[in-house]
Amino acid sequence: MTVLTPPLDRLRWTLTDGLTLVGRELGRLRQEPGQIVVALLFPAIMVVLFGYVFGSAIQVPGGGDYREYLMPGLFAMVTFSAVTGVMTRMAADASGGVMDRFRSMPMARLAVPFGHTGADLLTGLLMLAIMVGTGLLVGWRPHLGLIPMSQAFLLMIVLRYALSWAGVYVGLAVKNDRIADALVPLGLPFTMLSNAFVPTDGMPAWLRFVSDWNPVSALTAASRQLFGNAGAPSGDVIWPLAHPVATVLLWSAALLVIFVPLSLRAYVRRGR
């Protein structure tokens, strides 16, 4: 006779197993210090490259310091790294047979993707903290107080977690970790095709439309608005930029609704 597990017990089981795998992922980072070094260097490199090299040639809409205009875009870029980071780790576990060993254990089916997304959220918080410190060193400041600043960072966390589930699905869908590694550079054009680094006014109409509906642009615009930084949307702009906070929340909800069930289905099918 099959014994049905109550929903609350299943949820507790999933969370417990997922937290165990979060610890596994964090332990793997300690064994691969090169990834930590890259996370530490990345913010400084991006700020110097864009803020000091390209910034002298870029005019901020409405005036203002380019580095203050830039930092919300870099925060958005770090947020969207969740997709490629989770994708490569999931693909490596799948192609290396690690997931086959997990399936042979009495653990909840959602525990593996939950562990990967949870670990990415923690590492993302570390990268975000480093980026904030770097921004403060080069003169970036949030001007509207603690509550709007906290709301901006909360938006980044929520969207990062939703994007990490997209990374889970893509990582399970590709054949192996080599293909996943080859897909990583495709994340850069996605973040560049936005208002993160340059104003979109000079783009062709069709390209500007794509950029304005890009979730990177919504997160960047919401951050500039909540931080009180230069380049915050104003005047007659397209809906996602006129309501950037709502747009980020809608993108986050849509990503979770789409990719959580797809990831679970892909994980189950991968074991067949």
C-alpha positions as CSV (number, residue, x, y, z in Angstrom):
1,M,0.0,0.0,0.0
2,T,1.4,3.4,-1.0
3,V,1.6,5.9,1.9
4,L,0.9,9.5,0.8
5,T,3.2,12.1,2.4
6,P,1.4,15.2,3.7
7,P,2.2,18.4,1.7
8,L,3.8,20.1,4.6
9,D,6.1,17.1,5.2
10,R,7.0,17.1,1.5
11,L,7.8,20.8,1.7
12,R,9.9,20.3,4.8
13,W,11.7,17.3,3.2
14,T,12.5,19.4,0.0
15,L,13.8,22.3,2.0
16,T,16.0,20.1,4.3
17,D,17.5,18.3,1.3
18,G,17.9,21.5,-0.6
19,L,19.7,23.2,2.2
20,T,22.0,20.2,2.4
21,L,22.8,20.7,-1.3
22,V,23.3,24.4,-0.8
23,G,26.0,23.5,1.7
24,R,27.5,21.2,-0.9
25,E,27.6,23.9,-3.6
26,L,29.3,26.4,-1.1
27,G,31.8,23.7,-0.1
28,R,32.6,23.3,-3.8
29,L,33.4,27.0,-4.1
30,R,35.9,26.7,-1.2
31,Q,37.6,23.9,-3.2
32,E,37.7,26.1,-6.3
33,P,39.2,29.4,-5.0
34,G,39.7,30.6,-8.6
35,Q,35.9,31.3,-8.9
36,I,36.1,33.4,-5.7
37,V,39.0,35.4,-7.1
38,V,37.1,36.1,-10.3
39,A,34.1,37.2,-8.3
40,L,36.4,39.6,-6.4
41,L,38.1,41.0,-9.5
42,F,35.1,41.3,-11.8
43,P,33.5,44.4,-10.1
44,A,36.7,46.4,-10.1
45,I,37.4,45.5,-13.7
46,M,33.9,46.4,-14.9
47,V,34.0,49.8,-13.0
48,V,37.4,50.7,-14.4
49,L,36.6,49.5,-18.0
50,F,33.3,51.2,-18.3
51,G,33.5,54.0,-15.8
52,Y,37.0,55.4,-16.7
53,V,37.7,54.1,-20.2
54,F,34.3,54.4,-21.9
55,G,32.7,56.9,-19.5
56,S,34.6,59.9,-20.8
57,A,32.9,59.5,-24.2
58,I,29.4,59.0,-23.0
59,Q,27.0,61.8,-22.1
60,V,24.5,61.0,-19.4
61,P,20.9,62.0,-20.2
62,G,20.0,65.1,-18.2
63,G,23.6,65.5,-17.1
64,G,25.3,63.9,-14.1
65,D,28.3,61.7,-13.2
66,Y,28.6,58.7,-15.5
67,R,29.8,56.4,-12.8
68,E,26.6,57.0,-10.8
69,Y,24.7,56.3,-14.1
70,L,26.8,53.2,-14.6
71,M,26.6,51.4,-11.2
72,P,22.9,50.4,-11.4
73,G,23.7,48.9,-14.8
74,L,26.6,46.9,-13.3
75,F,24.3,45.7,-10.5
76,A,21.9,44.5,-13.2
77,M,24.7,42.8,-15.1
78,V,25.8,40.9,-11.9
79,T,22.2,39.9,-11.3
80,F,21.8,38.4,-14.7
81,S,25.0,36.3,-14.3
82,A,22.7,33.9,-12.4
83,V,21.6,32.3,-15.6
84,T,25.1,31.3,-16.9
85,G,26.4,30.4,-13.5
86,V,23.6,28.0,-12.6
87,M,23.5,26.7,-16.1
88,T,27.1,25.6,-16.2
89,R,27.0,24.0,-12.7
90,M,23.8,22.1,-13.5
91,A,25.2,20.9,-16.8
92,A,28.5,19.8,-15.1
93,D,26.5,17.8,-12.5
94,A,24.3,16.2,-15.1
95,S,27.1,15.2,-17.5
96,G,29.4,14.1,-14.7
97,G,26.9,11.6,-13.3
98,V,26.4,13.4,-10.0
99,M,22.7,13.7,-10.5
100,D,22.4,10.0,-11.2
101,R,23.8,9.4,-7.7
102,F,21.4,12.0,-6.2
103,R,18.5,10.1,-7.8
104,S,19.6,6.9,-6.2
105,M,19.2,8.5,-2.8
106,P,16.0,9.0,-0.8
107,M,15.8,12.8,-1.5
108,A,13.1,15.1,-2.7
109,R,13.0,15.7,-6.5
110,L,13.2,19.5,-6.2
111,A,16.1,19.3,-3.8
112,V,18.8,19.4,-6.5
113,P,17.6,22.5,-8.4
114,F,16.6,24.1,-5.1
115,G,20.2,23.6,-3.9
116,H,21.7,25.1,-7.0
117,T,19.4,28.1,-7.0
118,G,19.9,28.6,-3.2
119,A,23.7,28.5,-3.5
120,D,23.6,30.9,-6.4
121,L,21.6,33.3,-4.4
122,L,24.2,33.4,-1.6
123,T,27.1,33.8,-4.0
124,G,25.2,36.5,-5.8
125,L,24.8,38.4,-2.6
126,L,28.5,38.2,-2.1
127,M,29.2,39.5,-5.6
128,L,26.6,42.3,-5.1
129,A,28.3,43.3,-1.8
130,I,31.7,43.5,-3.5
131,M,30.1,45.6,-6.3
132,V,28.6,48.0,-3.8
133,G,31.9,48.4,-2.1
134,T,33.6,49.1,-5.4
135,G,30.9,51.6,-6.4
136,L,31.3,53.5,-3.1
137,L,35.1,53.7,-3.7
138,V,34.6,55.3,-7.1
139,G,32.0,57.8,-5.9
140,W,28.7,56.2,-6.4
141,R,26.1,57.0,-3.8
142,P,22.4,56.1,-3.2
143,H,20.7,59.5,-2.5
144,L,17.1,58.6,-1.4
145,G,17.7,56.9,1.9
146,L,17.7,53.4,3.4
147,I,14.2,52.2,2.4
148,P,14.4,52.9,-1.4
149,M,17.9,51.6,-1.4
150,S,16.8,48.3,0.3
151,Q,13.9,48.0,-2.2
152,A,16.4,48.3,-5.1
153,F,18.6,45.5,-3.7
154,L,15.5,43.4,-2.9
155,L,14.4,43.7,-6.5
156,M,17.9,42.4,-7.6
157,I,17.7,39.4,-5.3
158,V,14.1,38.5,-6.4
159,L,15.0,38.7,-10.1
160,R,18.3,36.9,-9.6
161,Y,16.5,34.0,-7.9
162,A,13.9,33.8,-10.7
163,L,16.7,33.9,-13.4
164,S,18.6,31.1,-11.6
165,W,15.6,28.8,-12.4
166,A,16.1,29.6,-16.1
167,G,19.7,28.6,-15.7
168,V,18.6,25.3,-14.1
169,Y,16.4,24.5,-17.1
170,V,18.9,25.4,-19.7
171,G,21.7,23.5,-17.9
172,L,19.5,20.4,-17.9
173,A,18.4,20.9,-21.5
174,V,21.9,21.0,-23.0
175,K,23.7,17.8,-23.7
176,N,26.9,18.4,-21.6
177,D,28.9,21.0,-19.8
178,R,31.0,21.8,-22.9
179,I,27.9,23.1,-24.6
180,A,26.9,25.1,-21.5
181,D,30.4,26.7,-21.5
182,A,30.0,27.6,-25.1
183,L,26.7,29.3,-24.4
184,V,28.1,31.6,-21.6
185,P,29.4,34.4,-24.0
186,L,25.8,34.8,-25.2
187,G,24.9,36.4,-21.9
188,L,27.0,39.4,-22.7
189,P,25.0,40.7,-25.7
190,F,21.8,40.3,-23.7
191,T,23.1,42.6,-21.0
192,M,24.7,45.0,-23.4
193,L,21.4,45.4,-25.4
194,S,19.9,47.6,-22.7
195,N,20.1,50.9,-21.0
196,A,22.7,49.6,-18.5
197,F,25.8,51.3,-20.0
198,V,24.6,53.8,-22.6
199,P,21.3,55.7,-23.3
200,T,19.1,54.0,-25.9
201,D,18.0,57.2,-27.6
202,G,20.6,56.8,-30.4
203,M,19.6,53.2,-31.3
204,P,17.5,52.3,-34.3
205,A,13.8,52.2,-33.5
206,W,13.5,48.4,-33.7
207,L,16.6,47.9,-31.6
208,R,15.5,50.5,-29.0
209,F,12.2,48.7,-28.7
210,V,14.0,45.4,-27.9
211,S,16.2,47.2,-25.4
212,D,13.4,49.0,-23.7
213,W,11.5,45.7,-23.1
214,N,14.7,43.9,-22.0
215,P,14.4,43.0,-18.2
216,V,18.0,44.3,-17.8
217,S,16.7,47.7,-18.8
218,A,13.8,47.5,-16.3
219,L,16.1,46.5,-13.4
220,T,18.6,49.2,-14.3
221,A,15.8,51.9,-14.6
222,A,14.2,50.7,-11.3
223,S,17.6,50.9,-9.5
224,R,18.4,54.4,-10.8
225,Q,15.0,55.5,-9.7
226,L,15.3,54.0,-6.2
227,F,18.9,55.1,-5.7
228,G,18.2,58.6,-7.1
229,N,21.0,58.2,-9.6
230,A,21.4,60.0,-12.9
231,G,19.5,58.5,-15.9
232,A,16.3,57.6,-14.0
233,P,13.4,57.4,-16.5
234,S,11.3,60.5,-16.8
235,G,8.9,62.1,-19.3
236,D,7.1,60.1,-22.0
237,V,8.8,56.7,-22.0
238,I,7.6,53.2,-22.9
239,W,5.6,51.3,-20.2
240,P,8.4,49.1,-18.8
241,L,10.6,52.1,-18.2
242,A,7.7,54.2,-16.9
243,H,6.9,51.5,-14.3
244,P,10.2,49.7,-13.9
245,V,9.6,48.3,-10.4
246,A,6.3,46.6,-11.5
247,T,8.1,45.4,-14.7
248,V,10.8,43.7,-12.7
249,L,8.3,42.0,-10.4
250,L,6.2,40.8,-13.4
251,W,9.4,39.4,-15.1
252,S,10.3,37.6,-11.9
253,A,6.9,36.1,-11.5
254,A,6.8,35.0,-15.1
255,L,10.2,33.4,-15.0
256,L,9.3,31.4,-11.8
257,V,5.9,30.3,-13.2
258,I,7.5,29.1,-16.4
259,F,10.9,27.7,-15.4
260,V,10.2,26.0,-12.0
261,P,7.8,23.4,-13.5
262,L,10.0,23.1,-16.6
263,S,13.1,22.5,-14.5
264,L,11.4,19.9,-12.4
265,R,10.1,18.1,-15.6
266,A,13.6,18.3,-17.2
267,Y,15.2,16.9,-14.1
268,V,12.8,14.0,-14.0
269,R,13.2,13.2,-17.7
270,R,17.0,13.4,-17.5
271,G,17.0,10.4,-15.2
272,R,15.0,8.2,-17.5
